[in-house]
Amino acid sequence: MLSCSSPGGASMDVLAVTLSGLSIARRCRAAEAVYLLDLSLQVSSAALVAASCSDYKVRLHHRETLSMLGELGGHSSPLCGVAFAHASADLLYSGSADGTLRAWDVRSRSSVQTFSSEPTHSYCSFDLNCDDMLLCAGTEQEDGEDSFLVFWDTRKPSATLGVYSESHSDDITQVRFHPSDKDRLASGSMDGLVNVFDLSRGSEDDALLATCNNDSSVSHVRWSGHGHAHLLCLSHNHGVHLWDLRRLDSDQPLALFSATDARGLANVDYLVGAQWVEEERRLMVVGGWGEGHLRLMECDGDGLRLIRSLSGGHTSTVRCFLWDTDDIFTGGEDGQLLLWKQQGGEEPIINKREPSKSQSALRLKTRLHKKHGLQREKKKC
């Protein structure tokens, strides 16, 4: 059940006050009709925000003004994400259904590395581990049966390190490395499974630590909690599941909270995504309703709690958000990138045009996941 934070809740006071003054500080509309699909913030200097778009390009924006500083073009199919390197501030990665991952130097706006595997592979997710040495991409299902986790050493793009092929039976929609353990990896799929691996153990069977059944196709996976020992899964059917992986070797159930359809609990039409906010030590889930309205919620073992609603920004479905200290970035199907700040005071619109909806170039997969008989001896959630 969704509850609202109040001054009586001491644990929520700081965050509620922090978010109470949020308003739009900057607004940037794309000159062309595109969807904004994913966002990444430059880690070290935090001067740039990268946005992957439905026209297969990545746009670079100034972090404070949102002015567009350039765009990266080279992919020939829908993008599946964008991510800045953790240590090399000027290195940006993008992945695409065209079967390539690319590393870009944002200073020169040029592609400096291209990673690929089999010609038949089409990627629908990827991530970079915390020491920037390992890339992993999840593929779409091939020939009605196989999907793969593909690995590369970032120093050697010309050859793959290896492939996992037995853990999922449908499109691998999420690949998420642990924020501080370079060998810990979570993957989620249209088959409804979320798998957790310890890559230091080598072979796929040995590396698989847990298989959690989400009961629906997976849309988002996020590490959270103290030591990032919790794992959150959001589903395409609007489910929310929070698991405690510290219980793997105990008799306790892994699930801290589970809702197969959180829309009624949260009073939203859809779930945008989630992020662990380290400064606040809170797991935040963002949902949307109506034409671009947002709800900011905390998620823990007690469920979802509404902290703040945001309105007056977007004019259609919000696709992505990014939380940075007290600031929030959001992007959506209206082609807008918004920066929400404390007492922001809306600034003049950059690249102003009449708001319009565009036809998405992203291939949305709405089919139900296929249940299969894959049995694991690992602990299930």
N, C-alpha and C positions, 0 to 999 in steps of 0.2 A: 504494500500500500504506500502511495506517495504521501509523505508528510512535508510540511514547510518548516524551515528553520525559523527560530524566533529568538528574541533577546534572552529568553529563559534558558536556552541551550548554550551553556558556556563553551562547549567544544566547537560550536558553530559560529560563535560571535565574530571571531577575527575574519573568517572567510566571508561571512554574510556582509560585514561592514565593508570589506575590500571590494566586493562585487556590487554593493548597493549604489555606488556612484558611477557605474559603467555607462558610457554613452559613446556614440560614434565620433571618433576623432578624425578619421580619414576615410575616404571612399574613392575607389578607383573602378571605373567601368571600362571593360575592354572595348576597343573600337569596333571589333568584329563580334558577331554573335557566337560565343563559345561558352561551354560550361567549364567551371573551375572544379577540378576533381580531387586534387591532393596538394598539400602545402608542406614545405620544409624550411626551417630557419637556419641560416648560417650560424655555425656553432660558436666559433671563437670570437669573431668580431661582431657577430649578430647584426651585420649591416644590410644583409639581403634576405628577402623572402622569395623562394622559388615556388611557382604554381604550375602544376601540370594541367594541360587543357585538352578539351575534346577535339581540337584540330591537330593533335599529335605533337604540339610544340610545348616547350617549357618557357614560361615568362619569368623574368627576373625583376623584382620590385625593390625599391629602397625601403628599408624596414620602418622608417619613421614617416616618410612622406607618401609612400606607396607609388611614387612615380615609377613607370616602367623604364628600366634601364637597358633592356635588351631581351632578345628571345633566342632560344636554342632550337634549331630545327634539323632533323635528320632521320627521325623515326618515320616509318611508313604505315603504321597501324596504331590502334589505340594504346595509350600509355597506361601502365599499371602501377605507377608510383614515381616519387622523386625523393631523394634523400641526400643531404649534405654529409660529407665525411666528418668523423668526430674530431680528428686531429688536424687534418689539412683543410683549413677554412675555405680555400678556393676550389676545392674539388667537389663536384656534384655528380650524383648518379641518377640515371633514369632507366626505367624498364619498359618494355613494349611487347605487345602481341606479335610484333614483326620478328620475334625470335632473337632479339639482341638486348643486352644491357649496355649502356654507354656511360663513360666517365667524361665529364666536361670540366675544362678550366674556365671558371666564370670570369676571369680577368680578360682572357682573349676571346671568350664566347665560342670556343672551339672544342670539338670532340677529341680527346686525347687517347682513349682506349675503347675498344669494342669487345664485348664478351658474348660468345655464342656457343651453342652445343650442336645437337643434331638438327639438320635442316627442317625436320618435321616439328620441332619444339616451338610452341607459342606460349610466351610467358604471361601469367596473369597476377603475379606477385613477386616481390623480391625484398631483400634486406641486406644490410652490411653489419658485420659484427662490431663489437665495441672497440677493438684495436685496429679496425680498418683493414685487416689482413684477409678476411674471408667474405665472399659474396655467396648468397644462396638465392636461387630463383625457383618458383613453383610453376609448373606447366599446366596448360589445359589438358584435358583428357584426350588421348589419342586412340583412334580405331575402336572407340567404344569400350575400352578397358583400361588402358595404362595412363598414369600421370606420374610425374617425376619431380624430385627435389634435386636440383643441379648445383654443384659447388665449384667455385673458382678461387684460386689464390690471386688476390688483386695485383700482385707483382707479375703474374704470368697469365695474361688474358688469352693467350693463344691456345690454351689447353685446359680442359676441366680437371678438377681434382678427383671428382667422383660423382656418383648418382645414387640416390635412394629411390627405389621403384616399387616397394611392397607396402608402404604404409597408408597410401590413399588410393581410392578407386575412382576419383572424379577430379574436376578442376581444383587445383590448390590455390585457393583465393587469398590466403594469408601466410606470410613467412615473417616471423618476428624473433630476432635475436634478443637474448637477455641483455639488459643495459650494462651489466658489469661482469658477467661471466661469458667469456668469449666462445665457450664451447656449448653453451646452453641455447637450444633453439626450440621454438614452438611453431607448429604449422596447422592451418585450418583449411577445410575443404568443403566443396559442395556435397561430399558424402556424409556430412554431419559430424565428422570426427575432428578433434583437436589432439594432436600428438606432441609430446614433449621428448626431446632428444638430448643426450649428452654425447656430443660429437667426439670427445676424447676417447670414447670406448671403441671407436673404429667402425665395425660392420653395422649395418642397419639394424639387425635384430638385437645386437648388444647395446646399441645406442638408444633404442627406444625405451624410455623410462615409464611412460604412462600414455594411455589412450582414454580421452574423455569424450563421451558421446553427448553432443549438443542437441541431438534429435532434430536438427534442421541445418540447412546450408550455412556456412560460416561467413560472416561479412567483416568482422573485426576481431583481432586478438591483441590484448595489451597486457604487459607485465605491470604489476602494481604491488603496493604494500611494503612493509618493512623488509629491506633486503631484496625487494622485488620477488618475494616468495609466493605472491598470489598471481593468478592468471584470470583475466576477464575475457569472456567471449560474448560477442553480439552476433545475432543471426539475421539472415535476410527476412525471416518471419518475425522479427522484432523481439526475439528472446534475449534474456540477459542471464548469464551464468558466471558466478565468481567462485573460483576454486583455490584452495590452500594446498600448495604442493609440498609443504612441510609435513603433511599427513600421509605422504606416500608409503612410508614404512610403518604406519600405525593402523589400527582397526577403525579409526575415525573416518567418517565420510569426507571426501574432498570438498564437497559443495558447501560453501558458506551462504550462498544465496542463489536461488534459481527461479526464474519466471519464464515460461515458454512464450508468453506474449505480454510484454511490459507496457503496451500502449494504454491499456485501461488503467494500469497502476500509475503511470506517469502523465496521463492526460496529454499524450502526443500522438501524432499520426505516423511518425517514423523515428528511427534512431540515426543520428549523424555519425557518432563515433565516441571514443573515450580517450582519456589521457590521465596518467598518474602525474599529479602536480607535486613535485618534490618539496618545494618551498612550503607548501601548506600541508604536506603529507596527506593528501586527499586524492581519491580516485573520482574523477569527474566524468560524467556521462552527459552528452548533449543530445537532446531530442528536438524535433521540429514539428510544427503544426501550422495548418493554414498556408497562407502565402508568405513564407519566409520568416515566421515567428520562431523563436528558440526558447528552450528551457534548459537551464544549467542545473544539473543534479549531482549530488554526491551518492556514490554507491559503496556499500559495505555489507557486512553480514546481516544487517538489519533491513536491507532493501535499498530503495531509492528515496532520496529526500530532495525536494525542490529548494534551491537556494535563490535563484533569480530567473526571471523571464526577460527576454530581450525582444523588442519589437521596433518597427520603423526602419529596419535596415534593408533586408532582402525583399524581393518581390516574387520570388518563387523558391523552389526547394533548395535547401542548403546542403551541399555535398561534403564539405570539409571544414575543419576548424583546427586551430593551433593555439595552445595556451603558452604564454611566455611571461613569467612572473605575474604582474598584475594586468597584463594586456592580453587580449584575445583577438585572433585573426579568424575571419570566416570567409568562405567562398561558396558560390553556388551556381545554379542553372541560369541565373539572370546575368551571368558574366561579371558580377561584382566581387571585388576583394575589399573587405571592410576591416578596419582597425578600431577596436573598442577599447577605450581607456577610461581611467577614473576621471570623472568630470571632463570628458573629452572635448565637448563643444565642437560640433561638426564643422569641418573645414570645407572649402570649395571642392566640388567634385572634379577629379582628374579624368581626362578622356571622356567628357560628358557626352552621353547620347541618350536617346529615349529608351527606357527599359523595355526589353523584349525577351521573349523566350526563344531559345534556339533549338534546333533539332539535334539531339545528342549524337555525337559520332561514337560514343562509347557503347559497346555491345553489352547491354544489360542481360544478365542470365537470370531468368525468373523461373526456370523449370525446377521442380522439386528434386531434391537430392535422391539418389538411388541408394536404398538400403542394401547392404551386402553381408555376406556371411563371414567376413574376416574376423577371426577370433584371436584374442590376445591373451597371453598368460600374465601380462603386466596388469597392474592395478587399474581398474576402471573407475571413472568419477561417478 
